[in-house]
């Protein structure tokens, strides 16, 4: 799978509304057949920073995502709400789901 984590620094005046602002892009991406997950979290240390954790089935699914109409729309709609260009880590891993964190097993 293609596993991606990105940090988005939102302008303070929009940070509390980020879930609503990003909702159309989030819903459309989650509806893609190759999307495994697309989850936003808000930083505990910086209330203006959101972390996006996303995964796509494979390279073809990732390519379909970046070539989609909703991705093109997001490229135009999202930047005005940002302080800076998002930072990203993107890599391919030989999995198709989360693994358990054995060191913290719940018994």
N, C-alpha and C positions, 0 to 999 in steps of 0.2 A: 504494500500500500504506500501511497504518498502521504507522509505525515508532515503537517505544517503548523508552526506556532508563530504568531505575529503579535507585536505590541503596537497598539494604537494610542497615541497621546492626543486626547480630545481637548479642544478649547474649553476652558472652565465653564463658560456660559452654556455649553451644550452637554456637558458630562452627565448630568442627571437625566437627560432625555435620550441618551445614546441607544437604549434598547428600542425605543420607538423609531428613532432616526434610521437605525440599521435593520429594522424589522423586515422591510420588503426584500432586501438583499439576502438576509438570513433565511427567510422562508423559501425564496426561490432556489437558493443553493441547497438547502436541505431536501428539496423536492427532486433534485437531480438524481438519476438512477445510480450514478457512481459515487455519490457522496455517502460516506460512512458516518460522519458526524461533523458538526459545524457549531461550536459552542463558545460563547462569550463569557468571560469572567472579569469582574472589576478588581483591580489591585487593592490590597489591604493597606499598602504603603502610600499610594498615590491615587486619590479618588478621580483623577483625570485620565488615568491610564486603564485601558481595557486590553485583555489578552484573548486572542482568538486561537482556539485549538481546533484544527480541522483535519480531516483525512478523506482521501479518495481511494477507491478500489485499486487503481493502477494509473500508469502514465496516461492512458487514453482518457480515463475519467477526469484526470487533472487538466488535460488539454481541452476537453469538452467544457470544463468549468470556465477556464480563462477565455474561451471563444464564445461563451454564451452572451445573449443579449443583456441579461441582468448584470453580468460582470462588466460589460461595456458601460451600462448605465451607472453602476456603482463607481466606476473610474471617474465619472463626471460629477456625481452627486456627493460622494463622501469627502474628497479632499478639502472643501471649504470648511468642514467641521474640525479639521485636524491642525495641531500645532506644528507637526513635522511629518515627513514621509515615514510610514510605518516601517518597523524593523522586523525581519522575518528569518526563520530557520526552516528549511525545507529539505527533507531527505526521504529516501525510499527505505522501507524496512520490510523484512520478510514476515509480516503478520497481516491479519485482517480484523483484529480487534484488540482491546486492551488485555494485558496480562495481569495476573494477581501480584500484588506486592507481598511476597511471602514473608518478609521480615516483620510484617504487621498483620499477620493472619488473624482473623477473628474466628474463634473456636466456640 
